[in-house]
Amino acid sequence: MRSTKRTDTSPELALRSVLHRAGARFRKDYPVKTEHRSVRPDIVFPARRLAVFVDGCFWHRCPEHGTQPRAHGDFWRAKLDRNVERDRETDAALEAAGWRVFRCWEHEPPEEAAVRILSVLDQRTENSRK
Ligand SMILES: [Zn+2]
């Protein structure tokens, strides 16, 4: 089975390079421990406890481009449903561990996603749950 977790796909690379140029300090391939498992977000700001995911339009069912193959429809429906379900579980696990989660779509211009991420980083965090 091909992994749905592709690292260094070009939308991620583009976003990382915009963030890098903006002077943001982030890590990739940084495992975040949650209660039951560790999660590897696409981009991590460890000091700010912010996890960023760049979701693929197909695999994560983007409302604009998410399509379902007609062939083997049941298989794909179940598989994509599971992906989306797993995304929500991951978000909940990270939030329970005191992290904030930011998701953007691979179709979003990296500059726009970066602006949103930088503004999340600027927000005050002391009210975040432990
Ligand atoms: Zn999309």
Backbone and ligand atoms as CSV (ligand in chain L), in Angstrom:
chain,resi,resn,atom,element,x,y,z
A,1,MET,N,N,0.841,-1.191,0.000
A,1,MET,CA,C,0.000,0.000,0.000
A,1,MET,C,C,0.877,1.242,0.000
A,2,ARG,N,N,0.566,2.113,-0.884
A,2,ARG,CA,C,1.339,3.345,-0.927
A,2,ARG,C,C,0.952,4.232,0.229
A,3,SER,N,N,1.930,4.787,0.841
A,3,SER,CA,C,1.664,5.648,1.977
A,3,SER,C,C,0.979,6.929,1.513
A,4,THR,N,N,0.031,7.393,2.318
A,4,THR,CA,C,-0.589,8.672,2.010
A,4,THR,C,C,0.295,9.805,2.527
A,5,LYS,N,N,1.329,9.413,3.250
A,5,LYS,CA,C,2.186,10.416,3.874
A,5,LYS,C,C,3.409,10.616,2.993
A,6,ARG,N,N,3.301,11.502,2.045
A,6,ARG,CA,C,4.443,11.755,1.186
A,6,ARG,C,C,5.207,12.944,1.750
A,7,THR,N,N,6.464,12.756,1.962
A,7,THR,CA,C,7.215,13.895,2.475
A,7,THR,C,C,7.847,14.631,1.313
A,8,ASP,N,N,8.095,15.892,1.530
A,8,ASP,CA,C,8.751,16.720,0.535
A,8,ASP,C,C,8.041,16.755,-0.806
A,9,THR,N,N,6.717,16.744,-0.768
A,9,THR,CA,C,5.993,17.013,-1.998
A,9,THR,C,C,6.160,18.498,-2.280
A,10,SER,N,N,5.947,18.900,-3.496
A,10,SER,CA,C,6.301,20.272,-3.833
A,10,SER,C,C,5.493,21.355,-3.105
A,11,PRO,N,N,4.179,21.167,-2.827
A,11,PRO,CA,C,3.500,22.226,-2.059
A,11,PRO,C,C,4.130,22.441,-0.681
A,12,GLU,N,N,4.573,21.344,-0.065
A,12,GLU,CA,C,5.238,21.489,1.236
A,12,GLU,C,C,6.560,22.224,1.106
A,13,LEU,N,N,7.316,21.834,0.093
A,13,LEU,CA,C,8.609,22.477,-0.137
A,13,LEU,C,C,8.431,23.967,-0.374
A,14,ALA,N,N,7.428,24.305,-1.189
A,14,ALA,CA,C,7.193,25.708,-1.508
A,14,ALA,C,C,6.838,26.483,-0.246
A,15,LEU,N,N,5.981,25.884,0.576
A,15,LEU,CA,C,5.578,26.561,1.813
A,15,LEU,C,C,6.771,26.720,2.749
A,16,ARG,N,N,7.575,25.653,2.859
A,16,ARG,CA,C,8.747,25.754,3.733
A,16,ARG,C,C,9.689,26.855,3.279
A,17,SER,N,N,9.848,26.970,1.975
A,17,SER,CA,C,10.829,27.955,1.520
A,17,SER,C,C,10.302,29.376,1.740
A,18,VAL,N,N,8.983,29.574,1.602
A,18,VAL,CA,C,8.424,30.899,1.892
A,18,VAL,C,C,8.597,31.217,3.384
A,19,LEU,N,N,8.300,30.235,4.231
A,19,LEU,CA,C,8.436,30.451,5.678
A,19,LEU,C,C,9.891,30.726,6.045
A,20,HIS,N,N,10.770,29.984,5.390
A,20,HIS,CA,C,12.192,30.161,5.662
A,20,HIS,C,C,12.628,31.578,5.298
A,21,ARG,N,N,12.185,32.028,4.123
A,21,ARG,CA,C,12.547,33.390,3.702
A,21,ARG,C,C,11.979,34.429,4.656
A,22,ALA,N,N,10.821,34.099,5.265
A,22,ALA,CA,C,10.210,35.036,6.211
A,22,ALA,C,C,10.906,34.985,7.570
A,23,GLY,N,N,11.893,34.117,7.695
A,23,GLY,CA,C,12.649,34.059,8.943
A,23,GLY,C,C,12.020,33.181,10.012
A,24,ALA,N,N,11.022,32.383,9.629
A,24,ALA,CA,C,10.372,31.517,10.616
A,24,ALA,C,C,11.278,30.330,10.935
A,25,ARG,N,N,11.342,29.998,12.195
A,25,ARG,CA,C,12.161,28.863,12.629
A,25,ARG,C,C,11.271,27.654,12.817
A,26,PHE,N,N,11.424,26.684,11.956
A,26,PHE,CA,C,10.562,25.509,12.047
A,26,PHE,C,C,11.391,24.256,11.839
A,27,ARG,N,N,10.785,23.129,12.094
A,27,ARG,CA,C,11.436,21.847,11.879
A,27,ARG,C,C,10.556,21.006,10.982
A,28,LYS,N,N,11.180,20.134,10.231
A,28,LYS,CA,C,10.405,19.099,9.557
A,28,LYS,C,C,10.880,17.771,10.121
A,29,ASP,N,N,10.134,16.719,9.841
A,29,ASP,CA,C,10.473,15.408,10.401
A,29,ASP,C,C,10.698,15.495,11.900
A,30,TYR,N,N,9.823,16.204,12.560
A,30,TYR,CA,C,9.938,16.376,13.999
A,30,TYR,C,C,8.769,15.640,14.651
A,31,PRO,N,N,9.053,14.541,15.359
A,31,PRO,CA,C,7.938,13.777,15.933
A,31,PRO,C,C,7.353,14.494,17.150
A,32,VAL,N,N,6.054,14.648,17.141
A,32,VAL,CA,C,5.353,15.269,18.258
A,32,VAL,C,C,4.663,14.164,19.049
A,33,LYS,N,N,4.991,14.078,20.312
A,33,LYS,CA,C,4.402,13.021,21.126
A,33,LYS,C,C,3.019,13.421,21.610
A,34,THR,N,N,2.074,12.530,21.375
A,34,THR,CA,C,0.745,12.706,21.952
A,34,THR,C,C,0.519,11.515,22.880
A,35,GLU,N,N,-0.658,11.463,23.447
A,35,GLU,CA,C,-0.874,10.457,24.486
A,35,GLU,C,C,-0.609,9.036,23.989
A,36,HIS,N,N,-1.113,8.719,22.807
A,36,HIS,CA,C,-1.035,7.323,22.363
A,36,HIS,C,C,-0.019,7.056,21.270
A,37,ARG,N,N,0.431,8.093,20.601
A,37,ARG,CA,C,1.364,7.839,19.504
A,37,ARG,C,C,2.097,9.123,19.185
A,38,SER,N,N,3.087,9.028,18.361
A,38,SER,CA,C,3.727,10.259,17.951
A,38,SER,C,C,3.308,10.591,16.522
A,39,VAL,N,N,3.225,11.871,16.260
A,39,VAL,CA,C,2.694,12.379,15.004
A,39,VAL,C,C,3.819,13.147,14.321
A,40,ARG,N,N,3.889,13.052,13.007
A,40,ARG,CA,C,4.888,13.834,12.280
A,40,ARG,C,C,4.218,14.837,11.357
A,41,PRO,N,N,3.961,16.024,11.888
A,41,PRO,CA,C,3.365,17.041,11.017
A,41,PRO,C,C,4.355,17.430,9.917
A,42,ASP,N,N,3.860,18.099,8.887
A,42,ASP,CA,C,4.733,18.478,7.778
A,42,ASP,C,C,5.723,19.557,8.199
A,43,ILE,N,N,5.258,20.457,9.027
A,43,ILE,CA,C,6.101,21.549,9.510
A,43,ILE,C,C,5.777,21.732,10.993
A,44,VAL,N,N,6.797,21.849,11.812
A,44,VAL,CA,C,6.571,21.974,13.254
A,44,VAL,C,C,7.320,23.194,13.790
A,45,PHE,N,N,6.622,23.954,14.611
A,45,PHE,CA,C,7.257,25.050,15.343
A,45,PHE,C,C,7.289,24.612,16.805
A,46,PRO,N,N,8.356,23.901,17.202
A,46,PRO,CA,C,8.357,23.270,18.530
A,46,PRO,C,C,8.187,24.277,19.660
A,47,ALA,N,N,8.877,25.407,19.571
A,47,ALA,CA,C,8.821,26.361,20.677
A,47,ALA,C,C,7.427,26.947,20.826
A,48,ARG,N,N,6.708,27.042,19.720
A,48,ARG,CA,C,5.372,27.635,19.767
A,48,ARG,C,C,4.288,26.578,19.832
A,49,ARG,N,N,4.689,25.351,19.835
A,49,ARG,CA,C,3.740,24.226,19.855
A,49,ARG,C,C,2.666,24.368,18.786
A,50,LEU,N,N,3.160,24.596,17.578
A,50,LEU,CA,C,2.255,24.690,16.432
A,50,LEU,C,C,2.644,23.621,15.416
A,51,ALA,N,N,1.662,22.816,15.035
A,51,ALA,CA,C,1.864,21.759,14.045
A,51,ALA,C,C,1.149,22.139,12.763
A,52,VAL,N,N,1.860,22.074,11.644
A,52,VAL,CA,C,1.284,22.469,10.357
A,52,VAL,C,C,1.220,21.253,9.433
A,53,PHE,N,N,0.083,21.100,8.795
A,53,PHE,CA,C,-0.079,20.042,7.803
A,53,PHE,C,C,-0.467,20.668,6.471
A,54,VAL,N,N,0.157,20.183,5.413
A,54,VAL,CA,C,-0.263,20.573,4.069
A,54,VAL,C,C,-1.012,19.368,3.511
A,55,ASP,N,N,-2.327,19.492,3.438
A,55,ASP,CA,C,-3.134,18.338,3.052
A,55,ASP,C,C,-3.292,18.250,1.538
A,56,GLY,N,N,-3.071,17.072,1.019
A,56,GLY,CA,C,-3.276,16.831,-0.402
A,56,GLY,C,C,-4.762,16.856,-0.722
A,57,CYS,N,N,-5.114,17.510,-1.837
A,57,CYS,CA,C,-6.528,17.696,-2.193
A,57,CYS,C,C,-7.249,16.361,-2.368
A,58,PHE,N,N,-6.581,15.421,-2.994
A,58,PHE,CA,C,-7.233,14.130,-3.218
A,58,PHE,C,C,-7.312,13.313,-1.931
A,59,TRP,N,N,-6.191,13.121,-1.292
A,59,TRP,CA,C,-6.133,12.217,-0.148
A,59,TRP,C,C,-6.919,12.717,1.055
A,60,HIS,N,N,-7.070,14.016,1.154
A,60,HIS,CA,C,-7.742,14.567,2.332
A,60,HIS,C,C,-9.081,15.201,1.984
A,61,ARG,N,N,-9.525,14.986,0.761
A,61,ARG,CA,C,-10.850,15.426,0.332
A,61,ARG,C,C,-11.040,16.932,0.414
A,62,CYS,N,N,-10.234,17.622,-0.303
A,62,CYS,CA,C,-10.428,19.062,-0.425
A,62,CYS,C,C,-11.818,19.335,-0.994
A,63,PRO,N,N,-12.552,20.304,-0.404
A,63,PRO,CA,C,-13.908,20.585,-0.900
A,63,PRO,C,C,-13.909,21.098,-2.340
A,64,GLU,N,N,-12.787,21.634,-2.795
A,64,GLU,CA,C,-12.750,22.150,-4.169
A,64,GLU,C,C,-12.292,21.113,-5.181
A,65,HIS,N,N,-11.345,20.287,-4.798
A,65,HIS,CA,C,-10.771,19.351,-5.773
A,65,HIS,C,C,-10.882,17.892,-5.368
A,66,GLY,N,N,-11.429,17.635,-4.195
A,66,GLY,CA,C,-11.512,16.244,-3.767
A,66,GLY,C,C,-12.429,15.469,-4.701
A,67,THR,N,N,-11.906,14.478,-5.338
A,67,THR,CA,C,-12.727,13.662,-6.222
A,67,THR,C,C,-12.636,12.229,-5.749
A,68,GLN,N,N,-13.556,11.431,-6.213
A,68,GLN,CA,C,-13.474,10.031,-5.864
A,68,GLN,C,C,-13.446,9.214,-7.134
A,69,PRO,N,N,-12.448,8.373,-7.278
A,69,PRO,CA,C,-12.372,7.562,-8.492
A,69,PRO,C,C,-13.639,6.728,-8.650
A,70,ARG,N,N,-14.125,6.635,-9.882
A,70,ARG,CA,C,-15.346,5.873,-10.096
A,70,ARG,C,C,-15.063,4.380,-10.007
A,71,ALA,N,N,-13.918,3.992,-10.536
A,71,ALA,CA,C,-13.551,2.579,-10.428
A,71,ALA,C,C,-13.237,2.251,-8.976
A,72,HIS,N,N,-13.681,1.100,-8.533
A,72,HIS,CA,C,-13.442,0.686,-7.139
A,72,HIS,C,C,-13.958,1.725,-6.167
A,73,GLY,N,N,-15.149,2.240,-6.455
A,73,GLY,CA,C,-15.712,3.330,-5.669
A,73,GLY,C,C,-15.791,3.055,-4.182
A,74,ASP,N,N,-16.233,1.846,-3.816
A,74,ASP,CA,C,-16.373,1.532,-2.388
A,74,ASP,C,C,-15.031,1.546,-1.687
A,75,PHE,N,N,-14.039,0.992,-2.373
A,75,PHE,CA,C,-12.702,0.964,-1.799
A,75,PHE,C,C,-12.215,2.379,-1.520
A,76,TRP,N,N,-12.359,3.254,-2.525
A,76,TRP,CA,C,-11.853,4.624,-2.372
A,76,TRP,C,C,-12.654,5.399,-1.348
A,77,ARG,N,N,-13.967,5.185,-1.352
A,77,ARG,CA,C,-14.783,5.918,-0.389
A,77,ARG,C,C,-14.324,5.575,1.032
A,78,ALA,N,N,-14.166,4.278,1.299
A,78,ALA,CA,C,-13.744,3.842,2.634
A,78,ALA,C,C,-12.358,4.373,2.965
A,79,LYS,N,N,-11.488,4.316,1.979
A,79,LYS,CA,C,-10.112,4.731,2.227
A,79,LYS,C,C,-10.038,6.237,2.515
A,80,LEU,N,N,-10.723,7.011,1.699
A,80,LEU,CA,C,-10.663,8.468,1.889
A,80,LEU,C,C,-11.403,8.878,3.156
A,81,ASP,N,N,-12.511,8.184,3.450
A,81,ASP,CA,C,-13.207,8.445,4.721
A,81,ASP,C,C,-12.263,8.226,5.894
A,82,ARG,N,N,-11.501,7.143,5.804
A,82,ARG,CA,C,-10.584,6.821,6.892
A,82,ARG,C,C,-9.493,7.889,7.033
A,83,ASN,N,N,-9.017,8.366,5.895
A,83,ASN,CA,C,-7.993,9.421,5.944
A,83,ASN,C,C,-8.516,10.647,6.686
A,84,VAL,N,N,-9.728,11.072,6.321
A,84,VAL,CA,C,-10.286,12.281,6.921
A,84,VAL,C,C,-10.535,12.059,8.412
A,85,GLU,N,N,-11.020,10.861,8.719
A,85,GLU,CA,C,-11.248,10.503,10.120
A,85,GLU,C,C,-9.927,10.551,10.907
A,86,ARG,N,N,-8.884,10.009,10.290
A,86,ARG,CA,C,-7.578,9.990,10.941
A,86,ARG,C,C,-7.055,11.416,11.137
A,87,ASP,N,N,-7.318,12.286,10.165
A,87,ASP,CA,C,-6.914,13.694,10.321
A,87,ASP,C,C,-7.546,14.289,11.567
A,88,ARG,N,N,-8.855,14.033,11.744
A,88,ARG,CA,C,-9.548,14.615,12.897
A,88,ARG,C,C,-9.005,14.021,14.199
A,89,GLU,N,N,-8.693,12.730,14.177
A,89,GLU,CA,C,-8.120,12.099,15.374
A,89,GLU,C,C,-6.755,12.694,15.689
A,90,THR,N,N,-5.979,12.920,14.640
A,90,THR,CA,C,-4.648,13.510,14.832
A,90,THR,C,C,-4.772,14.904,15.431
A,91,ASP,N,N,-5.702,15.701,14.880
A,91,ASP,CA,C,-5.911,17.054,15.413
A,91,ASP,C,C,-6.276,16.987,16.891
A,92,ALA,N,N,-7.195,16.089,17.220
A,92,ALA,CA,C,-7.670,15.990,18.603
A,92,ALA,C,C,-6.533,15.555,19.523
A,93,ALA,N,N,-5.717,14.603,19.057
A,93,ALA,CA,C,-4.612,14.115,19.888
A,93,ALA,C,C,-3.590,15.229,20.123
A,94,LEU,N,N,-3.292,15.979,19.074
A,94,LEU,CA,C,-2.327,17.077,19.215
A,94,LEU,C,C,-2.873,18.146,20.154
A,95,GLU,N,N,-4.141,18.483,19.968
A,95,GLU,CA,C,-4.716,19.524,20.816
A,95,GLU,C,C,-4.764,19.075,22.271
A,96,ALA,N,N,-5.054,17.805,22.478
A,96,ALA,CA,C,-5.081,17.289,23.852
A,96,ALA,C,C,-3.684,17.355,24.476
A,97,ALA,N,N,-2.652,17.283,23.617
A,97,ALA,CA,C,-1.279,17.343,24.123
A,97,ALA,C,C,-0.775,18.783,24.210
A,98,GLY,N,N,-1.683,19.744,23.980
A,98,GLY,CA,C,-1.306,21.142,24.158
A,98,GLY,C,C,-0.739,21.814,22.913
A,99,TRP,N,N,-0.982,21.202,21.754
A,99,TRP,CA,C,-0.506,21.778,20.496
A,99,TRP,C,C,-1.639,22.459,19.752
A,100,ARG,N,N,-1.272,23.428,18.962
A,100,ARG,CA,C,-2.222,23.994,18.028
A,100,ARG,C,C,-1.976,23.358,16.667
A,101,VAL,N,N,-3.042,23.221,15.899
A,101,VAL,CA,C,-2.935,22.562,14.606
A,101,VAL,C,C,-3.368,23.535,13.525
A,102,PHE,N,N,-2.558,23.624,12.495
A,102,PHE,CA,C,-2.889,24.465,11.354
A,102,PHE,C,C,-2.856,23.582,10.117
A,103,ARG,N,N,-3.953,23.576,9.372
A,103,ARG,CA,C,-3.969,22.793,8.138
A,103,ARG,C,C,-4.219,23.702,6.951
A,104,CYS,N,N,-3.471,23.496,5.906
A,104,CYS,CA,C,-3.792,24.187,4.662
A,104,CYS,C,C,-3.835,23.136,3.551
A,105,TRP,N,N,-4.429,23.541,2.421
A,105,TRP,CA,C,-4.540,22.619,1.286
A,105,TRP,C,C,-3.363,22.799,0.350
A,106,GLU,N,N,-3.024,21.726,-0.332
A,106,GLU,CA,C,-1.906,21.818,-1.263
A,106,GLU,C,C,-2.194,22.806,-2.393
A,107,HIS,N,N,-3.483,23.111,-2.637
A,107,HIS,CA,C,-3.784,24.036,-3.729
A,107,HIS,C,C,-3.626,25.500,-3.306
A,108,GLU,N,N,-3.477,25.755,-2.012
A,108,GLU,CA,C,-3.358,27.141,-1.573
A,108,GLU,C,C,-2.011,27.721,-1.969
A,109,PRO,N,N,-2.002,28.952,-2.456
A,109,PRO,CA,C,-0.704,29.562,-2.762
A,109,PRO,C,C,0.141,29.594,-1.486
A,110,PRO,N,N,1.386,29.141,-1.566
A,110,PRO,CA,C,2.216,29.048,-0.357
A,110,PRO,C,C,2.371,30.385,0.358
A,111,GLU,N,N,2.381,31.475,-0.403
A,111,GLU,CA,C,2.532,32.788,0.234
A,111,GLU,C,C,1.354,33.069,1.154
A,112,GLU,N,N,0.142,32.709,0.684
A,112,GLU,CA,C,-1.046,32.976,1.502
A,112,GLU,C,C,-1.067,32.092,2.744
A,113,ALA,N,N,-0.706,30.829,2.559
A,113,ALA,CA,C,-0.665,29.925,3.708
A,113,ALA,C,C,0.367,30.425,4.716
A,114,ALA,N,N,1.508,30.883,4.213
A,114,ALA,CA,C,2.569,31.356,5.107
A,114,ALA,C,C,2.103,32.564,5.911
A,115,VAL,N,N,1.387,33.478,5.269
A,115,VAL,CA,C,0.887,34.659,5.976
A,115,VAL,C,C,-0.033,34.230,7.109
A,116,ARG,N,N,-0.892,33.263,6.832
A,116,ARG,CA,C,-1.814,32.794,7.875
A,116,ARG,C,C,-1.041,32.122,9.005
A,117,ILE,N,N,-0.053,31.323,8.648
A,117,ILE,CA,C,0.736,30.638,9.679
A,117,ILE,C,C,1.478,31.657,10.544
A,118,LEU,N,N,2.075,32.649,9.897
A,118,LEU,CA,C,2.818,33.655,10.667
A,118,LEU,C,C,1.886,34.410,11.599
A,119,SER,N,N,0.639,34.623,11.163
A,119,SER,CA,C,-0.270,35.346,12.052
A,119,SER,C,C,-0.712,34.455,13.211
A,120,VAL,N,N,-0.822,33.157,12.977
A,120,VAL,CA,C,-1.118,32.243,14.091
A,120,VAL,C,C,0.052,32.247,15.083
A,121,LEU,N,N,1.269,32.269,14.543
A,121,LEU,CA,C,2.442,32.280,15.416
A,121,LEU,C,C,2.493,33.540,16.266
A,122,ASP,N,N,1.951,34.626,15.729
A,122,ASP,CA,C,1.969,35.893,16.467
A,122,ASP,C,C,0.945,35.934,17.586
A,123,GLN,N,N,-0.050,35.044,17.497
A,123,GLN,CA,C,-1.089,35.083,18.527
A,123,GLN,C,C,-0.534,34.663,19.872
A,124,ARG,N,N,-1.130,35.223,20.890
A,124,ARG,CA,C,-0.686,34.861,22.228
A,124,ARG,C,C,-1.135,33.443,22.545
A,125,THR,N,N,-0.306,32.747,23.277
A,125,THR,CA,C,-0.570,31.318,23.454
A,125,THR,C,C,-0.771,30.921,24.908
A,126,GLU,N,N,-0.727,31.872,25.825
A,126,GLU,CA,C,-0.735,31.433,27.217
A,126,GLU,C,C,-2.061,30.808,27.651
A,127,ASN,N,N,-3.112,31.044,26.854
A,127,ASN,CA,C,-4.371,30.394,27.232
A,127,ASN,C,C,-4.499,28.994,26.641
A,128,SER,N,N,-3.443,28.515,25.978
A,128,SER,CA,C,-3.545,27.180,25.393
A,128,SER,C,C,-3.599,26.132,26.518
A,129,ARG,N,N,-4.346,25.113,26.242
A,129,ARG,CA,C,-4.542,24.089,27.277
A,129,ARG,C,C,-3.289,23.281,27.496
A,130,LYS,N,N,-3.176,22.772,28.669
A,130,LYS,CA,C,-2.021,21.901,28.980
A,130,LYS,C,C,-2.385,20.479,28.609
L,1,ZN,ZN,ZN,-7.775,21.571,-3.435
